[in-house]
């Protein structure tokens, strides 16, 4: 079981739970939650420097020994996303990027046209591109063909906690993918994360479900166990569903009157 | 000379460099990147890249997100 490792772009990660840092009420809460999650890779956003900001999320990640994954959250066009990715590479010294190009603020759904355009440019520029995408098997395929290092379909809109609205599509994506599939966005609680892994996802990426939980550290631990349980269940192979009961105790040898 | 740093107009001495403009908004030594008119300026070029009137400089760092 120990050799069941997540490998992205040739690099092994020690956990199948990728965390986000958005929404945590304080750096100390974030630190405790990240530690409890066991994550090895965690996202940050890129924003204009704020001279009044106190404490840096980079310091927390560095203290915890967690690899940083910059995102392009908030970008609406390929041009904005590519510039943000390049700034992140320069600021953080990593060519990995969670590519996020959204269509509107109400749904935060990915804009597939801009997403593909940005992915092409970034792959050509040598980035390891992890695109946040719709749960569309065709789009996921196209992103892989472009050269993305993983595909990250949403379960439901970011921060909604609605879980996985279209498990069938996630299964279709998993069946055809030649790169890791990371369920990104919409998870609300531990059973959602377990389901993602049972469906065959290689990892999950979540933030809000933990950072805005009443007790983030506890939820982080729950997510860690859920991801491990779901992965084990996937590898173990679930029993087929049946219409009628199948006795698990023998009928022979009953004491009868 | 007037340049726009992170969306705010700023008066800087003529011939000011990217390094000086960055220093005017943050003291952070690491984890910061700058783009001049939508092109990234490598850190190694901050000291030698001079700003001109109406240039737009963006100075970004990592924050909680995602």
Interface residues (C-beta under 8 A of the other chain):
Chain A: X20 X21 X22 X23 X24 X30 X43 X44 X45 X46 X47 X48 X49 X50 X51 X53 X56 X57 X58 X68 X69 X70 X71 X73 X79 X83 X84 X86 X87 X88 X89 X90 X91 X92 X98 X100 X205 X207
Chain B: X6 X7 X25 X26 X28 X31 X32 X33 X34 X35 X38 X40 X42 X43 X58 X59 X60 X61 X62 X63 X64 X65 X66
